[in-house]
Amino acid sequence: MKQIIVIFILLINNLFNLLAQQCNNVPTNIPPLTGNVNALSPADSLQACSISGYATSDTIYFRVPDSVLNGNVILNSVIFDTIDLPAGLCWVTNRTNNTFNGGENGVIYISGTPTAPVGQYKVNFLVTATTSLGTYVMIDPQSYIPWWKYRLRIKCPGNVCTPMDNTQADSALSFIPYAPCSASPVATISPAGSDTICLGDSAMLTAPPGLGYSYLWSDVGHSTTQSILVSIGGTYSVTVYSGGDSAVSLPTVLTIAPYPADTLNMSGPSTFCQGGSITITPAQGNEYSYHWSTGATTSVLTVTITGSFDVSITNSYGCTTTSQTQVISVKPMPFDTITIAGSTLISQSESSYQWYLGGALLPGDTDITLLAPLNGAYSVLVEANNGCSTMSNSIYVISAGIDALPETPDFRIYPNPTCGSFTINLSNMGNISIKIFDALGLEVYVQTLDIAQQDEMLQINLGYAADGIYMVQVINNQGSENKTLVINR
């Protein structure tokens, strides 16, 4: 009984020294080996060394014995509570509850990236064993049961795997240190892979820091600093040296992106008359964006007012150019209204004139006034001193070359205004012509008749005519008479 108590010793005071380093998200479906060997396999001396700083995995197979102490104590089950491993490593078994019956085969899967000092480690187990004598928590059972013994070795990169040392007592094998690793240099560049800068700008390329590190860059000057400032496109790498060892980085490719052109193209002269327009087109390119001084973001700007205009152009690399400034000047248009005095037409005071009759140019009629030679619609094209010209309103002359009647006849129109139908009262005028003109001078009605008696009333219907002001003209062999008619519905 005393021997059993010694073997299944309960060391609760040491529980806090053991780390529960159970893994997450690692394979648990590795099938165990078959056999009756009560040992961990493969033997620890046959497992490859783990390499400091590199991911590793080890699969350990085992069989739980049916009994211990020469069959005197039945071993019903073993629960793996904790497996104490070097820093950076974790464990899992092929059972979610880590419980194995006596006589059952199982698997322990160790994985991770070792960060502990290099050396030889004893793997410490904390298990709960249920036996025919009761349940016991066993710390470090390998000190009592030979088949629990297991070691892990962690070596430096580039070194050979040091042979297992089993010459010392178990208590002394908890950790046998190896010679520390030399500081193997790490060679990287930040930014890594590729980088793009705008023409004329610079990029900072930086290698990692390290105690005793020295550097040699592939730039034109073969710089030896940790960081270099470069403005020339190309492929750059750095060699990092430390303690006689060296490492070469992966290259970083630097691309130089041009700025958009700063020119502005105009669709016409920058000075034009009011009512005109001009389009301004900056440099064009795929994925260009624009911001005009007006706030517009279109690729082309249409301008109709006086002002100064520029645009910020940004390409897909983020390179921004502010264009040249374009000054636009819009000249005012002259304003002209023709007045009439008898048969004389008078324009406004401008620099030059050209008169038209019915839309046809009157050659030589270029004065500010015009004595209308014929009846019809007259207009004048006037040009201001700034070179802008405009066509005036049209005015209709209906008395050119005809004297007024010597005596005003009894010529009345009623009702006036009218909705379209009205009466003309005429008397003793002989053979007459009645003509009606609209405000543009177009003839909308004509009739010839003989008024031989007094108080003859002529009914006229202009229901087809639009609302507006009309001129009613009565002409006989003695002259003419004009009256204004208003149609207003």
C-alpha positions in Angstrom: 0.0 0.0 0.0 2.8 2.4 0.8 4.3 1.8 -2.6 1.0 2.6 -4.3 0.7 5.8 -2.3 4.2 6.8 -3.4 3.5 6.0 -7.1 0.2 7.8 -7.1 1.4 10.8 -5.2 -1.0 13.8 -5.1 1.0 17.1 -5.5 -1.7 19.7 -5.5 0.7 22.5 -4.5 2.5 22.3 -7.9 -0.6 22.6 -10.1 -0.1 26.3 -10.7 3.4 25.6 -12.3 1.9 23.6 -15.1 0.5 25.3 -18.2 -2.7 24.2 -19.9 -1.4 24.6 -23.4 -4.2 22.8 -25.2 -4.5 23.7 -28.9 -7.5 25.0 -30.9 -8.4 24.2 -34.5 -5.9 21.4 -35.0 -6.6 17.9 -36.4 -8.1 15.4 -33.9 -9.0 12.7 -36.3 -5.5 11.1 -36.5 -6.1 7.3 -36.1 -4.0 5.7 -33.3 -1.6 2.8 -34.0 -2.5 -0.7 -33.0 -0.3 -2.8 -30.7 0.3 -3.7 -27.1 3.5 -1.7 -26.4 3.0 0.4 -23.3 5.2 3.3 -24.5 5.2 6.6 -26.3 6.2 6.2 -30.0 8.1 6.9 -32.0 10.8 7.2 -29.4 11.8 10.8 -28.5 15.3 10.2 -29.9 13.7 9.4 -33.3 11.6 12.6 -33.5 13.1 15.4 -35.5 14.2 18.5 -33.7 11.9 21.5 -33.8 13.5 24.7 -35.1 13.3 27.9 -33.1 10.9 30.3 -34.8 9.6 27.8 -37.4 6.2 26.1 -37.3 6.4 22.4 -36.4 4.2 19.4 -35.5 4.8 16.1 -33.9 2.5 13.1 -33.6 3.0 10.9 -30.6 1.2 7.5 -30.3 0.6 5.7 -27.0 -1.2 2.8 -25.3 -2.7 3.0 -21.9 -1.8 -0.2 -19.9 -4.5 -2.3 -18.4 -2.8 -2.4 -15.0 0.2 -1.2 -13.1 2.5 -2.5 -10.4 2.8 -5.9 -12.0 -0.9 -6.2 -12.4 -1.7 -5.5 -8.8 -3.6 -2.3 -9.6 -6.2 -2.2 -12.4 -5.9 1.0 -14.5 -9.5 1.9 -15.6 -8.9 5.2 -17.3 -6.4 8.1 -17.8 -7.4 11.7 -18.4 -4.8 14.1 -19.8 -5.3 17.3 -17.8 -2.2 19.2 -18.9 0.9 18.6 -21.0 3.5 21.1 -20.1 5.5 22.1 -23.2 8.1 24.7 -24.2 6.7 28.1 -25.0 5.0 28.4 -28.4 3.8 24.8 -28.5 0.4 23.4 -27.7 -1.2 19.9 -27.6 -4.4 18.1 -28.3 -5.4 14.4 -28.3 -7.6 12.5 -30.6 -10.4 12.6 -28.0 -12.4 15.7 -27.3 -12.4 14.9 -23.5 -8.8 13.7 -23.5 -10.0 10.5 -21.7 -8.6 7.0 -22.6 -9.6 3.6 -21.1 -7.1 1.1 -19.8 -5.7 -0.9 -22.7 -6.7 1.7 -25.3 -4.5 3.3 -27.9 -4.4 7.1 -28.5 -2.6 10.0 -30.1 -1.1 13.2 -28.8 -0.6 16.0 -31.5 1.9 18.7 -30.6 2.1 21.8 -32.9 3.1 25.4 -32.9 6.1 27.7 -33.4 8.6 27.3 -30.6 9.7 30.5 -29.0 11.4 29.0 -25.9 15.3 29.0 -25.7 16.9 26.2 -27.7 17.7 23.0 -25.8 16.3 19.7 -24.6 13.0 19.7 -22.7 11.3 17.0 -20.6 7.6 16.9 -21.4 5.7 17.1 -18.2 2.2 15.4 -17.9 -0.6 16.1 -15.5 -3.1 13.2 -15.6 -6.0 12.0 -13.6 -5.9 8.2 -13.2 -8.9 6.1 -12.1 -7.8 2.8 -10.7 -9.1 -0.2 -8.7 -7.9 1.7 -5.6 -9.5 5.0 -6.4 -8.9 8.2 -8.4 -5.5 10.0 -8.3 -4.0 13.2 -9.8 -0.5 12.4 -11.0 2.0 15.1 -11.7 5.0 14.0 -13.7 4.1 10.3 -13.9 7.2 9.7 -16.1 9.3 9.9 -12.9 7.6 6.7 -11.8 6.4 4.9 -14.9 9.1 4.4 -17.6 6.7 4.4 -20.6 5.7 8.0 -19.8 9.2 9.3 -20.5 9.4 11.8 -23.4 11.7 14.6 -24.5 11.6 17.4 -27.1 14.5 19.2 -28.7 14.6 22.7 -30.1 17.5 23.7 -32.2 18.8 26.8 -34.0 18.1 27.3 -37.7 20.9 25.8 -39.7 22.2 23.7 -36.9 22.1 19.8 -36.8 19.8 18.1 -34.4 21.7 17.5 -31.1 21.5 13.8 -29.9 19.2 13.1 -27.0 20.9 13.3 -23.6 19.7 10.5 -21.3 22.8 10.3 -19.1 21.5 12.4 -16.3 18.9 11.7 -13.7 15.3 12.4 -14.6 15.1 15.4 -12.3 18.1 17.0 -14.1 16.6 16.5 -17.6 13.8 19.1 -17.2 15.9 21.4 -19.4 19.3 21.0 -21.0 20.3 24.2 -22.7 22.0 24.4 -26.1 24.3 27.2 -27.2 22.1 30.2 -28.1 21.3 30.9 -31.7 23.4 33.6 -33.4 21.4 36.6 -34.5 20.4 35.5 -38.0 19.6 38.6 -40.0 16.1 39.2 -41.4 15.9 41.0 -44.7 12.7 42.7 -45.8 11.7 46.0 -47.3 8.9 48.3 -46.3 6.8 48.9 -48.4 7.0 45.4 -49.8 6.3 44.2 -53.3 5.6 47.4 -55.2 5.1 51.1 -54.7 4.1 54.0 -57.0 5.1 57.6 -56.5 4.5 60.7 -58.6 7.2 62.2 -60.8 9.5 64.4 -58.7 8.4 62.8 -55.4 10.5 60.4 -53.3 9.7 57.1 -51.5 11.3 55.9 -48.2 12.4 52.2 -48.4 13.2 50.8 -45.0 14.9 47.5 -43.9 14.2 45.9 -40.5 16.3 47.0 -37.5 18.5 44.6 -35.6 21.4 44.6 -33.1 24.6 44.5 -35.1 22.8 44.7 -38.4 24.5 46.4 -41.4 23.0 47.1 -44.8 23.9 47.2 -48.5 21.2 48.4 -50.9 21.0 47.8 -54.6 20.5 51.5 -55.4 22.9 53.4 -57.6 25.0 54.6 -54.7 24.9 51.3 -52.9 23.6 52.9 -49.7 24.5 51.4 -46.4 21.8 53.0 -44.1 18.8 51.2 -42.8 16.5 53.5 -44.9 17.0 55.1 -48.3 15.1 57.8 -50.0 14.6 57.0 -53.7 13.0 59.0 -56.6 14.1 56.8 -59.6 11.9 54.0 -60.8 13.3 50.5 -60.7 13.8 47.3 -58.6 15.4 47.6 -55.2 16.6 45.0 -52.7 18.7 45.1 -49.6 21.3 42.7 -48.1 21.3 42.6 -44.3 24.5 41.4 -42.6 24.9 40.2 -39.0 27.8 38.2 -37.4 29.1 36.8 -40.6 25.7 35.8 -41.8 23.6 37.6 -44.4 20.1 37.6 -45.9 18.8 39.2 -49.1 15.3 40.7 -49.2 12.7 40.2 -51.8 12.7 43.1 -54.3 10.4 46.1 -54.1 9.5 47.6 -57.5 9.2 51.4 -57.6 7.1 52.9 -60.4 7.2 56.6 -61.3 3.8 57.9 -62.3 3.7 61.1 -64.5 1.5 64.1 -63.5 -1.4 65.0 -65.8 -0.5 67.8 -68.3 -1.5 71.3 -67.1 -2.6 72.6 -70.5 -6.1 73.7 -71.3 -7.5 73.4 -74.8 -10.1 76.0 -76.0 -12.8 75.5 -78.6 -12.5 79.1 -79.7 -11.2 82.6 -78.9 -11.1 83.4 -75.2 -12.9 86.7 -75.9 -16.4 86.5 -77.5 -19.7 88.3 -77.6 -22.5 87.9 -75.1 -24.7 85.0 -76.0 -21.8 82.9 -77.2 -19.9 80.2 -75.3 -16.6 78.3 -75.2 -15.6 74.9 -74.0 -12.4 74.3 -72.0 -10.9 70.8 -72.2 -8.0 69.8 -69.8 -5.7 66.8 -70.1 -7.7 63.6 -70.6 -7.0 60.1 -69.3 -8.5 56.9 -67.9 -9.6 57.3 -64.3 -8.8 61.0 -64.2 -10.8 63.1 -61.8 -11.4 66.9 -62.1 -12.2 69.8 -59.8 -12.7 73.1 -61.4 -12.4 76.5 -59.8 -16.1 76.9 -60.3 -16.8 73.7 -58.2 -17.7 71.6 -61.3 -16.3 68.1 -61.5 -16.9 67.4 -65.2 -14.1 66.6 -67.7 -15.1 69.5 -69.9 -16.2 73.0 -68.8 -18.6 75.2 -70.9 -18.1 78.9 -70.1 -20.6 81.7 -70.9 -19.4 84.5 -68.5 -16.3 86.5 -67.9 -13.9 85.1 -65.4 -10.7 83.2 -64.6 -10.8 79.4 -64.7 -8.5 76.5 -63.8 -8.9 72.9 -62.8 -7.1 70.3 -60.5 -6.6 67.1 -62.4 -5.8 63.8 -60.5 -4.8 60.6 -62.1 -5.4 57.0 -60.8 -2.0 57.2 -58.9 -3.1 60.2 -56.9 -0.8 62.6 -58.8 -2.5 66.0 -59.0 -1.8 68.9 -61.3 -3.4 72.3 -61.2 -3.8 73.6 -64.7 -2.8 77.0 -66.1 -5.4 79.7 -65.5 -7.5 80.7 -68.5 -9.1 84.1 -68.6 -12.4 84.4 -70.4 -13.8 87.8 -71.5 -17.4 88.1 -72.6 -18.2 91.4 -74.4 -21.7 93.0 -74.0 -24.0 93.0 -77.0 -25.3 96.4 -78.3 -29.0 97.1 -77.8 -30.9 98.8 -80.6 -34.5 99.9 -81.1 -35.6 101.7 -84.3 -37.7 104.8 -84.0 -39.7 106.3 -86.9 -40.5 109.9 -87.9 -42.7 109.9 -91.0 -40.9 107.7 -93.4 -37.5 108.3 -91.7 -36.1 105.4 -89.6 -33.6 106.2 -86.8 -31.2 103.8 -85.2 -29.3 104.1 -81.9 -25.8 105.6 -81.7 -23.4 102.7 -82.5 -20.2 102.5 -84.6 -21.6 101.0 -87.8 -25.0 100.2 -89.4 -26.5 98.1 -92.2 -30.1 98.4 -93.1 -32.4 95.6 -94.3 -35.8 95.5 -96.0 -37.8 92.3 -95.5 -34.6 90.6 -94.5 -32.7 91.6 -97.7 -29.6 93.8 -97.4 -30.0 97.3 -98.7 -26.6 98.0 -100.3 -25.0 101.3 -99.3 -27.6 102.1 -96.6 -25.1 102.2 -93.7 -26.0 105.5 -92.0 -27.7 105.9 -88.6 -30.9 107.0 -90.4 -32.8 105.7 -93.4 -35.5 107.4 -95.5 -37.7 104.4 -96.3 -38.0 104.1 -100.1 -40.7 101.5 -100.0 -43.3 100.1 -97.7 -42.2 97.0 -95.8 -40.5 95.7 -92.7 -37.2 97.4 -91.9 -34.4 96.3 -89.5 -30.8 97.4 -89.0 -27.7 95.4 -88.0 -25.7 97.5 -85.6 -22.1 96.9 -84.5 -20.6 98.3 -81.3 -17.1 99.5 -80.8 -16.2 96.1 -79.1 -17.0 94.3 -82.4 -20.3 92.7 -81.2 -23.3 93.2 -83.5 -27.0 92.6 -83.1 -30.1 92.9 -85.3 -32.6 95.5 -84.2 -36.4 95.1 -84.0 -38.4 95.2 -87.2 -40.6 98.2 -87.9 -43.1 98.3 -90.7 -43.4 101.4 -93.0 -46.7 101.7 -94.8 -46.6 105.3 -95.9 -43.5 105.4 -98.0 -44.1 107.3 -101.4 -47.8 108.0 -100.6 -49.0 111.4 -99.5 -51.6 111.6 -96.7 -55.1 112.4 -97.6 -55.6 116.1 -97.9 -58.6 116.0 -95.7 -59.2 113.4 -93.1 -62.2 111.4 -94.2 -64.8 109.9 -91.9 -62.8 106.8 -91.2 -63.8 105.1 -88.0 -63.2 101.6 -86.5 -65.3 100.1 -83.9 -65.3 98.3 -81.6 -61.7 98.8 -80.8 -60.3 96.8 -79.1 -62.1 93.9 -80.6 -62.3 90.2 -80.3 -61.7 89.8 -84.1 -64.9 91.2 -85.7 -65.1 95.0 -86.2 -66.7 97.6 -88.5 -65.0 100.3 -90.6 -67.2 103.4 -91.3 -66.3 105.1 -94.6 -67.9 107.8 -96.7 -67.4 109.5 -100.2 -63.9 108.0 -100.8 -64.4 106.5 -104.3 -62.3 103.5 -105.2 -60.2 102.5 -102.2 -57.9 99.7 -101.0 -58.1 98.5 -97.4 -54.9 96.7 -96.1 -54.3 95.4 -92.6 -50.7 94.6 -91.3 -49.6 92.9 -88.2 -46.9 94.2 -85.9 -44.2 92.6 -88.0 -45.4 94.3 -91.1 -47.0 91.3 -92.7 -50.1 91.8 -94.7 -53.0 89.9 -93.1 -56.0 91.4 -95.0 -56.6 93.3 -98.3 -59.8 94.4 -100.0 -60.6 96.8 -102.9 -64.0 98.4 -103.2 -65.9 101.6 -104.3 -67.2 103.9 -101.6 -69.5 106.2 -103.6 -71.9 107.2 -100.8 -71.9 108.5 -97.3 -71.8 106.3 -94.2 -71.0 103.0 -95.8 -70.1 100.4 -93.1 -67.7 97.6 -94.0 -67.9 94.5 -91.7 -64.5 92.7 -91.4 -63.8 89.5 -89.4 -60.2 88.8 -88.3 -61.1 85.9 -86.1 -58.2 83.9 -87.5 -55.7 86.6 -86.4 -53.7 86.4 -83.2 -54.1 88.9 -80.4 -52.0 92.0 -80.8 -51.7 95.4 -82.5 -52.6 95.8 -86.1 -52.3 98.7 -88.6 -55.4 99.4 -90.8 -54.6 101.4 -93.9 -57.1 103.0 -96.3 -55.7 104.2 -99.6 -57.4 106.0 -102.5 -56.1 108.2 -105.4 -55.7 111.1 -103.1 -53.5 109.5 -100.4 -53.8 107.2 -97.4 -55.0 107.1 -93.8 -53.7 104.7 -91.0 -55.4 103.7 -87.8 -54.4 101.3 -85.1 -56.5 98.2 -84.3 -56.2 96.1 -81.1 -57.4 92.5 -81.1 -57.7 91.2 -77.5 -59.8 88.2 -76.7 
